[in-house]
Amino acid sequence: MYALHNQKTSAGARRQQLRRILSLFRPYAFQELLALVGILGGALLGLLPPLLTIRIIDSAIPAHNMRAVWLAVGAMVVVGLASGLLSVIQGYLTSFVGEAIMRDVRTAVVAHLHYLPLSFYTTTKTGEIMNRATNDIDSVDDAVSGTLVSIVANFATMGATIVTMFVLDWRLALVSLAIVPGIVAPIGPIGRKIADVQRKTREKYDEIASITQETLSVSGIMLIKSFVGEAFERARFYRAVTELMKLKLRLAMVGRWFMAALGAIVIVGPAAIWLVGSGMVISGALKVGVVVAFVAYLGRLYGPASALAGVQVQIVSALAIFERIFAYLDLSPEATDAIGLAVLDRAAGVVAFENVSFSYIRGREALEDVSFVVESGQMAAFVGASGAGKTTIGQLIPRLYDPQSGTIRIDGLRISDIELSSLRRQVGIVTQETYLFHDTIVANLRYAKTDATEAQLVSATRAAKIHDFILSLPDGYETIVGERGQKLSGGERQRLAIARILLKEPSILIFDEATSALDSVTESAIQTALVPLMKGRTSLVIAHRLSTIVSADIIFVMERGRIVERGKHEALLARNGVYAGLYWEQYR
């Protein structure tokens, strides 16, 4: 659904991307303006040393005027100091703008990713997402930080230099400009080649990031070690990084011959000036100082021209990466909270499905024409074989997915007519795989209620039967739980999750196989901890062990995406149908 296809960008799309990139600079127009003023000042100051050189060679020395020499040399020193000061100020402003833009882009990408539907994350590798959100943005840092300033600075320097050269002598100016086309002509083809290789390189980075993320996570390491897969993973990683090495070599060599030729061309310019200028000096048509000044000015002409060639290549390379960043930013987020939607401050908790059908993959129904009602405060259980559609029901209620047909209501309101954030605040989910951040216990608890007081934390952990255990730890509530809570047992993680849900205070609870992976003793303790959590709330329990739901107000038996039986435990057993078969199979 969310597969991203990298295709060659058309000229129109590339112009649109350039406009989009330039819009990033808009909030920092004042700082950019100050930097440009510094650039122009530096460009004008850079013209003075060669002019002062002319004065020394053609006037002061022939006249044996040491005072004029001292004045000219002093002026050179002052110009150098002033240029250095402007360079420092301009460098700070440029760095500030570049880093601020990178901050904005990073924030925009990560924040947008948080609003993408769950289906995006189930179809996209985590390593690829991480690579685009971090490495891709880091790769365009230099382009954003210095590209615009570099373009303006180089054009300003070239423009001022060309005007000054024509004022000094139009003939030598034409000789100087004759080789400039040879510098800029090959830029286009080289840039396109670099963009193509850069795109393939970033795709390979995605693959490597995915392999790294998958194999270096706690779950990945456990899998590798249990299957003795170290050698296989090394070979797989080696193949990927070898392919990356080849692409990086191609990227390094693209335009290398052009840059070598460029170095030769830049040498030709001064040689031509010395040749033509010397003839003019010998014939009496020109003074030596002017020829020396022209050779000095060539550095301020060819240097910026070469730099502009490099900037163009850098822009093309950055565009290939920005294309990937914008591809994520352009993905459609979840249903937004439009004006006029209902707000649930405190739901009664009546949940109703009306002829709901849903499929993750087209043509393969996960739910088919499902209808049921769970009244406020009821405990409803959903049982059935794996793949029957139980978990899907739990994911549709908070709109982690939307059904293809049918209606889901809470308190009579269609959930599509309720603000998404308001809806999700009313729903608490406890799953088999409890997720905890690599942080302290108190930080994980306060994720549900950032302003929770110490008394509220203690009340929630006491109700979840985990307070005494926390106090037994050396650091108490400040204990770091480790990656995904790996320092805690499964039962301890579950009880922390229950305490966290208690702090959230939802009206509707969804338990998705919350105790199926626990031993019977721990499961019993968790069931006891669930009693205060479920009191006065509507609870939907997706259960594997039927012993945990015998007291449910209503049990829905699911088979191949449909509800095939419904009723209380005793009635379903008496019917001797699907539920009875599942129950006696577990207890045989």
C-alpha positions as CSV (number, residue, x, y, z in Angstrom):
1,M,0.0,0.0,0.0
2,Y,2.8,2.3,0.9
3,A,5.5,1.0,-1.4
4,L,7.7,3.8,-2.7
5,H,8.9,3.7,-6.3
6,N,12.0,5.7,-7.1
7,Q,11.7,7.0,-10.7
8,K,13.7,9.5,-12.7
9,T,12.4,12.9,-11.9
10,S,11.1,15.0,-14.8
11,A,12.4,18.6,-15.4
12,G,9.1,20.0,-14.2
13,A,9.2,17.9,-11.0
14,R,12.8,18.9,-10.4
15,R,11.9,22.6,-10.7
16,Q,9.1,22.0,-8.2
17,Q,11.5,20.4,-5.8
18,L,13.9,23.3,-6.1
19,R,11.0,25.7,-5.2
20,R,10.1,23.5,-2.3
21,I,13.7,23.5,-1.1
22,L,14.0,27.2,-1.4
23,S,10.8,27.6,0.7
24,L,12.8,26.1,3.6
25,F,14.9,29.3,3.7
26,R,11.9,31.6,4.0
27,P,11.7,31.7,7.8
28,Y,15.3,32.8,7.9
29,A,15.2,35.5,5.3
30,F,16.7,38.2,7.6
31,Q,19.7,36.1,8.5
32,E,20.2,35.2,4.8
33,L,20.0,38.9,3.9
34,L,22.7,39.8,6.4
35,A,24.8,36.9,5.1
36,L,24.4,38.2,1.5
37,V,25.4,41.7,2.6
38,G,28.6,40.2,4.1
39,I,29.2,38.3,0.8
40,L,28.8,41.4,-1.3
41,G,31.1,43.4,1.0
42,G,33.7,40.6,0.9
43,A,33.5,40.5,-2.9
44,L,34.1,44.2,-3.2
45,L,37.0,44.1,-0.7
46,G,38.5,41.3,-2.6
47,L,38.9,43.5,-5.7
48,L,41.2,46.0,-3.8
49,P,44.5,44.0,-3.4
50,P,45.1,43.7,-7.2
51,L,44.3,47.4,-7.7
52,L,46.8,48.3,-4.9
53,T,49.3,46.0,-6.6
54,I,49.0,48.0,-9.8
55,R,49.6,51.2,-7.8
56,I,52.8,49.7,-6.2
57,I,54.2,48.3,-9.4
58,D,53.3,51.1,-11.9
59,S,53.4,54.2,-9.7
60,A,55.1,53.9,-6.3
61,I,58.1,51.8,-7.3
62,P,59.0,53.7,-10.5
63,A,58.7,57.0,-8.5
64,H,60.8,55.6,-5.6
65,N,57.9,56.6,-3.3
66,M,58.1,54.4,-0.2
67,R,55.3,56.4,1.5
68,A,53.0,55.3,-1.3
69,V,54.3,51.7,-0.9
70,W,53.6,51.8,2.9
71,L,50.1,53.2,2.3
72,A,49.3,50.5,-0.3
73,V,50.6,47.7,1.9
74,G,48.8,49.1,4.9
75,A,45.6,49.2,2.9
76,M,46.1,45.6,1.9
77,V,46.4,44.6,5.6
78,V,43.3,46.5,6.5
79,V,41.4,44.9,3.6
80,G,42.5,41.5,4.7
81,L,41.4,42.0,8.3
82,A,38.1,43.4,7.2
83,S,37.5,40.5,4.8
84,G,38.4,38.0,7.6
85,L,35.9,39.6,10.0
86,L,33.1,39.6,7.3
87,S,33.9,36.0,6.6
88,V,33.5,35.0,10.2
89,I,30.2,36.8,10.5
90,Q,28.9,35.4,7.3
91,G,30.1,31.9,8.2
92,Y,28.1,32.1,11.5
93,L,25.0,33.3,9.8
94,T,25.2,30.6,7.1
95,S,25.8,27.8,9.7
96,F,22.9,29.1,11.8
97,V,20.5,29.1,8.8
98,G,21.7,25.7,7.7
99,E,21.4,24.0,11.1
100,A,18.0,25.7,11.7
101,I,16.7,24.3,8.4
102,M,18.0,20.8,9.2
103,R,16.3,21.0,12.5
104,D,13.0,22.0,10.8
105,V,13.3,19.2,8.2
106,R,14.2,16.6,10.8
107,T,11.2,17.6,13.0
108,A,8.8,17.7,10.0
109,V,9.8,14.2,8.8
110,V,9.7,12.6,12.2
111,A,6.5,14.3,13.2
112,H,4.9,13.4,9.9
113,L,5.9,9.8,10.4
114,H,4.1,9.7,13.7
115,Y,0.9,10.5,11.9
116,L,1.2,7.9,9.2
117,P,-1.2,4.9,9.4
118,L,-0.2,1.7,11.0
119,S,-0.4,0.1,7.5
120,F,2.7,2.1,6.5
121,Y,4.8,0.5,9.3
122,T,3.6,-3.0,8.6
123,T,4.7,-2.7,4.9
124,T,7.9,-0.7,5.3
125,K,11.2,-1.9,6.9
126,T,12.1,-0.1,10.1
127,G,15.7,0.3,8.9
128,E,14.6,2.1,5.8
129,I,12.4,4.5,7.8
130,M,15.3,5.2,10.2
131,N,17.7,5.8,7.3
132,R,15.5,8.4,5.6
133,A,14.7,10.1,8.9
134,T,18.4,10.4,9.9
135,N,21.1,9.6,7.4
136,D,19.3,11.1,4.3
137,I,18.8,14.4,6.2
138,D,22.4,14.4,7.4
139,S,23.5,13.9,3.8
140,V,21.9,17.1,2.6
141,D,23.2,19.2,5.5
142,D,26.2,20.6,3.6
143,A,24.0,21.4,0.6
144,V,21.5,23.3,2.6
145,S,24.0,25.0,4.9
146,G,26.2,26.4,2.2
147,T,24.7,26.0,-1.3
148,L,22.6,29.1,-1.6
149,V,25.3,31.3,0.0
150,S,28.0,29.7,-2.2
151,I,26.0,30.4,-5.3
152,V,25.4,34.1,-4.4
153,A,29.0,34.5,-3.2
154,N,30.5,33.0,-6.4
155,F,28.3,35.0,-8.7
156,A,29.0,38.2,-6.8
157,T,32.7,37.6,-6.9
158,M,32.6,36.7,-10.7
159,G,30.4,39.7,-11.5
160,A,32.5,42.2,-9.6
161,T,35.7,40.7,-11.0
162,I,34.5,40.7,-14.7
163,V,33.4,44.4,-14.4
164,T,36.8,45.4,-12.9
165,M,38.7,43.4,-15.6
166,F,36.8,45.2,-18.4
167,V,37.5,48.5,-16.8
168,L,41.2,47.8,-16.6
169,D,41.5,46.4,-20.2
170,W,38.8,44.9,-22.3
171,R,41.2,42.9,-24.5
172,L,42.7,40.9,-21.6
173,A,39.2,40.6,-20.2
174,L,38.0,38.8,-23.3
175,V,41.0,36.5,-23.2
176,S,40.2,35.7,-19.6
177,L,36.6,34.8,-20.3
178,A,37.3,32.7,-23.4
179,I,37.8,29.4,-21.4
180,V,34.9,29.9,-19.0
181,P,32.4,28.0,-21.3
182,G,34.8,25.0,-21.1
183,I,34.4,25.0,-17.3
184,V,30.6,25.0,-17.2
185,A,29.6,23.1,-20.3
186,P,29.9,19.5,-19.0
187,I,28.0,20.2,-15.8
188,G,24.6,19.0,-16.9
189,P,25.4,15.5,-18.1
190,I,27.7,14.9,-15.1
191,G,25.0,16.1,-12.7
192,R,22.4,13.7,-14.2
193,K,24.8,10.8,-13.9
194,I,25.6,11.7,-10.3
195,A,21.9,11.9,-9.5
196,D,21.3,8.4,-10.9
197,V,24.2,6.9,-8.9
198,Q,23.2,8.8,-5.8
199,R,19.7,7.4,-5.9
200,K,20.9,3.8,-6.2
201,T,23.4,4.5,-3.3
202,R,20.6,5.7,-1.0
203,E,18.5,2.7,-1.8
204,K,21.5,0.5,-0.8
205,Y,21.9,2.5,2.4
206,D,18.2,1.6,3.1
207,E,18.9,-2.1,2.7
208,I,22.0,-1.9,5.0
209,A,20.1,0.0,7.6
210,S,17.3,-2.5,7.6
211,I,19.8,-5.5,8.0
212,T,21.5,-3.6,10.8
213,Q,18.3,-2.8,12.6
214,E,16.9,-6.3,12.3
215,T,20.0,-8.2,13.3
216,L,21.2,-5.9,16.1
217,S,17.8,-5.6,18.0
218,V,17.4,-7.8,21.0
219,S,14.9,-10.1,19.2
220,G,17.2,-10.3,16.2
221,I,20.2,-11.2,18.2
222,M,18.3,-13.9,20.0
223,L,17.1,-15.4,16.7
224,I,20.6,-15.4,15.2
225,K,22.2,-17.0,18.2
226,S,19.5,-19.7,18.6
227,F,19.9,-20.7,14.9
228,V,23.7,-20.2,14.8
229,G,23.2,-17.7,12.0
230,E,26.3,-15.5,12.6
231,A,28.1,-16.7,9.5
232,F,25.1,-16.4,7.3
233,E,24.4,-12.8,8.6
234,R,28.0,-11.8,8.1
235,A,27.9,-13.0,4.5
236,R,24.6,-11.2,3.8
237,F,25.9,-8.0,5.3
238,Y,29.2,-8.3,3.4
239,R,27.4,-8.7,0.1
240,A,25.3,-5.6,0.8
241,V,28.3,-3.4,1.8
242,T,30.3,-4.6,-1.1
243,E,27.6,-3.4,-3.5
244,L,27.5,-0.1,-1.6
245,M,31.3,0.1,-2.0
246,K,31.0,-0.3,-5.8
247,L,28.3,2.4,-6.0
248,K,30.4,4.8,-3.8
249,L,33.4,4.2,-6.1
250,R,31.2,5.0,-9.1
251,L,30.0,8.1,-7.4
252,A,33.6,9.2,-6.6
253,M,34.7,8.6,-10.1
254,V,31.8,10.4,-11.9
255,G,33.2,13.6,-13.3
256,R,36.7,12.8,-12.1
257,W,38.1,13.2,-15.6
258,F,36.2,16.5,-15.9
259,M,37.8,17.8,-12.7
260,A,41.2,16.8,-14.0
261,A,40.6,18.6,-17.3
262,L,39.3,21.6,-15.3
263,G,42.6,21.8,-13.5
264,A,44.4,22.0,-16.8
265,I,42.1,24.6,-18.2
266,V,42.6,26.8,-15.1
267,I,46.3,26.7,-15.8
268,V,45.8,27.7,-19.4
269,G,44.1,31.0,-18.4
270,P,47.1,32.6,-16.7
271,A,49.5,31.4,-19.4
272,A,47.3,33.1,-22.0
273,I,47.3,36.3,-20.0
274,W,51.1,36.3,-19.6
275,L,51.5,35.6,-23.3
276,V,49.1,38.3,-24.6
277,G,49.9,40.7,-21.8
278,S,53.6,40.5,-22.2
279,G,53.3,41.3,-25.9
280,M,51.2,44.3,-25.1
281,V,53.7,45.5,-22.4
282,I,56.6,45.1,-24.9
283,S,54.7,47.1,-27.5
284,G,54.0,49.8,-25.0
285,A,50.2,49.3,-25.0
286,L,50.0,48.2,-21.4
287,K,51.8,48.5,-18.1
288,V,53.2,45.5,-16.2
289,G,51.1,46.1,-13.1
290,V,47.9,45.6,-15.1
291,V,49.1,42.2,-16.3
292,V,50.0,41.2,-12.8
293,A,46.6,42.3,-11.5
294,F,44.8,40.4,-14.3
295,V,46.7,37.2,-13.3
296,A,45.6,37.8,-9.7
297,Y,42.0,38.4,-10.8
298,L,41.9,35.1,-12.7
299,G,41.8,33.3,-9.4
300,R,38.7,35.3,-8.5
301,L,37.2,34.4,-11.9
302,Y,38.1,30.7,-12.5
303,G,37.8,29.7,-8.8
304,P,34.2,30.7,-8.4
305,A,33.4,29.3,-11.9
306,S,34.8,25.9,-10.8
307,A,33.0,26.2,-7.5
308,L,29.7,26.8,-9.3
309,A,30.3,23.7,-11.3
310,G,30.8,21.8,-8.0
311,V,27.7,23.4,-6.5
312,Q,25.6,22.4,-9.4
313,V,26.7,18.8,-9.0
314,Q,26.0,19.1,-5.2
315,I,22.5,20.4,-5.9
316,V,21.7,17.6,-8.3
317,S,23.0,15.1,-5.7
318,A,21.0,16.8,-2.9
319,L,17.9,16.8,-5.1
320,A,18.1,13.0,-5.4
321,I,18.1,12.8,-1.6
322,F,15.4,15.4,-1.1
323,E,13.3,13.4,-3.5
324,R,13.3,10.6,-1.0
325,I,12.6,12.9,1.9
326,F,9.7,14.6,0.2
327,A,8.4,11.2,-0.8
328,Y,7.8,10.5,2.9
329,L,6.5,13.9,3.6
330,D,3.9,13.5,0.8
331,L,2.5,10.3,2.2
332,S,-1.1,10.7,3.3
333,P,-1.4,10.8,7.1
334,E,-4.2,9.2,9.1
335,A,-7.6,10.8,9.1
336,T,-7.1,14.3,10.5
337,D,-9.3,15.9,13.1
338,A,-11.5,18.1,10.9
339,I,-13.6,20.9,12.3
340,G,-17.0,19.9,13.5
341,L,-16.1,16.3,14.6
342,A,-17.5,15.1,18.0
343,V,-15.3,15.1,21.1
344,L,-15.5,12.3,23.6
345,D,-14.7,13.7,27.0
346,R,-15.9,10.6,28.9
347,A,-17.4,7.8,26.8
348,A,-20.1,5.5,28.3
349,G,-18.3,2.8,26.3
350,V,-21.1,1.2,24.2
351,V,-19.3,-0.4,21.2
352,A,-21.2,-1.5,18.2
353,F,-20.1,-3.1,14.9
354,E,-22.6,-2.9,12.0
355,N,-21.9,-5.2,9.0
356,V,-18.2,-4.5,9.2
357,S,-15.9,-6.0,6.6
358,F,-12.1,-5.5,6.4
359,S,-9.1,-6.9,4.6
360,Y,-5.4,-6.3,4.9
361,I,-4.8,-7.8,1.5
362,R,-7.4,-7.3,-1.3
363,G,-9.4,-10.4,-1.9
364,R,-8.6,-11.9,1.5
365,E,-11.2,-10.9,4.1
366,A,-10.0,-10.6,7.7
367,L,-13.5,-9.6,8.8
368,E,-16.7,-10.3,6.9
369,D,-20.0,-8.8,7.7
370,V,-19.4,-8.6,11.5
371,S,-22.1,-7.2,13.7
372,F,-22.2,-7.1,17.5
373,V,-22.9,-4.8,20.4
374,V,-21.0,-4.5,23.7
375,E,-22.9,-2.5,26.3
376,S,-21.4,0.0,28.7
377,G,-19.4,-1.7,31.5
378,Q,-19.7,-5.2,29.9
379,M,-16.8,-7.6,29.5
380,A,-16.9,-9.1,26.1
381,A,-14.6,-11.9,25.0
382,F,-13.6,-12.8,21.5
383,V,-12.3,-16.4,21.0
384,G,-11.3,-18.5,18.0
385,A,-8.4,-20.0,16.2
386,S,-5.5,-17.9,15.0
387,G,-6.4,-15.8,12.0
388,A,-10.1,-15.7,12.9
389,G,-10.1,-11.9,13.0
390,K,-10.0,-11.3,16.8
391,T,-7.0,-8.9,16.8
392,T,-8.4,-7.0,13.8
393,I,-11.5,-6.1,15.8
394,G,-9.3,-4.6,18.5
395,Q,-7.4,-2.6,15.9
396,L,-10.4,-1.2,14.2
397,I,-12.0,0.4,17.3
398,P,-9.2,3.0,17.8
399,R,-9.0,3.4,14.0
400,L,-5.5,1.9,13.6
401,Y,-7.2,0.7,10.4
402,D,-10.5,1.7,8.8
403,P,-13.0,-0.9,7.5
404,Q,-13.7,-1.2,3.8
405,S,-17.4,-1.4,4.6
406,G,-19.8,-1.2,7.5
407,T,-20.0,1.1,10.5
408,I,-18.3,1.1,13.9
409,R,-20.0,3.2,16.6
410,I,-19.1,4.3,20.2
411,D,-22.1,5.5,22.2
412,G,-24.0,5.7,19.0
413,L,-21.5,7.9,17.2
414,R,-19.7,6.7,14.1
415,I,-16.0,6.6,15.0
416,S,-15.3,8.4,11.7
417,D,-17.3,11.4,13.2
418,I,-15.2,11.5,16.3
419,E,-11.9,13.4,16.7
420,L,-9.2,10.8,16.3
421,S,-7.2,12.0,19.3
422,S,-10.4,12.2,21.4
423,L,-11.3,8.6,20.3
424,R,-8.0,7.1,21.2
425,R,-7.9,8.8,24.6
426,Q,-11.0,6.7,25.5
427,V,-9.4,3.4,24.4
428,G,-6.7,1.6,26.4
429,I,-4.9,-1.4,24.8
430,V,-2.9,-4.1,26.6
431,T,-1.3,-6.5,24.2
432,Q,0.7,-9.7,24.6
433,E,3.9,-7.9,23.7
434,T,4.2,-5.0,26.1
435,Y,6.4,-2.1,24.8
436,L,8.4,-0.1,27.3
437,F,10.9,2.6,26.4
438,H,14.5,2.3,27.3
439,D,14.0,4.7,30.2
440,T,13.0,4.7,33.9
441,I,9.9,3.1,35.3
442,V,8.5,6.4,36.2
443,A,9.1,7.8,32.7
444,N,7.3,4.8,31.2
445,L,4.4,5.3,33.5
446,R,4.1,9.0,32.9
447,Y,3.9,8.4,29.2
448,A,0.2,7.9,29.9
449,K,-0.2,11.0,32.0
450,T,2.8,13.4,31.9
451,D,1.6,15.4,34.9
452,A,0.8,12.4,37.1
453,T,1.6,13.1,40.7
454,E,3.6,10.7,42.9
455,A,0.4,9.8,44.7
456,Q,-1.3,8.9,41.4
457,L,1.7,6.8,40.3
458,V,1.7,4.9,43.6
459,S,-2.1,4.4,43.4
460,A,-1.8,2.9,39.9
461,T,1.1,0.6,40.7
462,R,-0.6,-0.6,43.9
463,A,-3.7,-1.4,41.9
464,A,-1.6,-3.3,39.3
465,K,0.2,-5.2,42.1
466,I,3.6,-3.9,41.0
467,H,4.4,-1.2,43.6
468,D,6.1,-3.5,46.2
469,F,8.3,-5.0,43.4
470,I,9.3,-1.5,42.2
471,L,10.3,-0.5,45.8
472,S,12.5,-3.6,46.1
473,L,14.6,-2.5,43.2
474,P,17.9,-0.6,44.1
475,D,16.8,2.5,42.2
476,G,13.0,2.1,42.8
477,Y,10.9,4.1,40.3
478,E,14.1,5.5,38.7
479,T,15.2,2.0,37.6
480,I,16.1,1.8,33.9
481,V,14.0,-1.0,32.4
482,G,16.3,-1.7,29.4
483,E,15.5,-2.0,25.7
484,R,11.8,-2.9,25.3
485,G,11.8,-3.6,29.1
486,Q,14.1,-6.6,28.8
487,K,15.4,-6.2,32.3
488,L,11.9,-7.1,33.6
489,S,10.1,-10.4,33.4
490,G,7.0,-10.8,31.2
491,G,4.6,-10.5,34.1
492,E,6.4,-7.4,35.5
493,R,6.2,-5.7,32.1
494,Q,2.5,-6.6,31.9
495,R,1.7,-5.2,35.3
496,L,3.6,-2.0,34.4
497,A,1.5,-1.8,31.3
498,I,-1.7,-2.2,33.4
499,A,-0.5,0.6,35.8
500,R,0.1,2.8,32.7
501,I,-3.4,2.2,31.4
502,L,-4.8,2.9,34.9
503,L,-3.1,6.3,34.7
504,K,-4.7,6.9,31.2
505,E,-8.2,6.2,32.6
506,P,-9.8,5.1,29.4
507,S,-13.5,4.2,29.1
508,I,-12.9,1.2,26.8
509,L,-10.3,-1.5,27.4
510,I,-8.9,-3.9,24.8
511,F,-6.9,-6.9,26.0
512,D,-5.2,-8.7,23.0
513,E,-3.9,-12.0,24.2
514,A,-2.5,-10.1,27.2
515,T,-1.7,-13.1,29.3
516,S,-1.3,-15.9,26.7
517,A,2.5,-15.9,26.9
518,L,2.7,-16.1,30.7
519,D,2.9,-19.1,33.0
520,S,-0.3,-19.9,35.0
521,V,1.0,-18.4,38.3
522,T,1.9,-15.1,36.6
523,E,-1.3,-15.2,34.6
524,S,-3.3,-15.5,37.8
525,A,-1.5,-12.5,39.3
526,I,-2.1,-10.5,36.2
527,Q,-5.8,-11.5,36.2
528,T,-6.0,-10.2,39.8
529,A,-4.3,-6.9,38.8
530,L,-6.9,-6.5,36.0
531,V,-9.8,-6.4,38.3
532,P,-9.5,-2.7,39.3
533,L,-8.6,-1.8,35.8
534,M,-11.8,-3.4,34.3
535,K,-14.2,-2.1,37.0
536,G,-16.7,0.3,35.5
537,R,-15.2,0.0,32.0
538,T,-16.2,-1.7,28.8
539,S,-13.7,-4.5,28.2
540,L,-13.1,-6.4,25.0
541,V,-10.9,-9.4,25.8
542,I,-9.2,-11.3,23.0
543,A,-8.3,-14.6,24.6
544,H,-6.4,-17.8,23.8
545,R,-6.9,-19.4,27.1
546,L,-10.6,-19.9,27.6
547,S,-10.2,-20.2,31.4
548,T,-9.6,-16.5,31.5
549,I,-13.0,-15.5,30.0
550,V,-15.5,-17.9,31.6
551,S,-17.0,-15.0,33.6
552,A,-17.4,-12.7,30.6
553,D,-20.8,-11.1,30.1
554,I,-20.8,-12.2,26.5
555,I,-18.5,-14.4,24.4
556,F,-18.2,-14.0,20.6
557,V,-16.8,-17.1,18.8
558,M,-15.0,-16.2,15.6
559,E,-14.2,-18.4,12.6
560,R,-12.7,-17.2,9.3
561,G,-13.6,-13.5,9.9
562,R,-17.2,-14.2,11.0
563,I,-18.9,-14.4,14.3
564,V,-20.4,-17.9,14.3
565,E,-21.6,-18.1,18.0
566,R,-22.3,-15.7,20.8
567,G,-23.5,-16.1,24.4
568,K,-22.4,-16.8,27.9
569,H,-19.9,-19.6,28.8
570,E,-22.5,-22.1,30.1
571,A,-24.9,-21.6,27.2
572,L,-22.2,-22.0,24.6
573,L,-20.9,-25.2,26.3
574,A,-24.5,-26.5,26.3
575,R,-24.8,-25.8,22.6
576,N,-21.9,-28.2,22.0
577,G,-20.7,-26.1,19.0
578,V,-17.5,-24.5,18.0
579,Y,-16.9,-22.9,21.4
580,A,-17.5,-26.2,23.2
581,G,-15.0,-27.9,20.8
582,L,-12.3,-25.2,21.6
583,Y,-13.0,-25.4,25.3
584,W,-12.8,-29.2,25.7
585,E,-9.8,-29.4,23.4
586,Q,-7.9,-27.2,25.8
587,Y,-9.0,-29.1,28.9
588,R,-8.8,-32.6,27.5
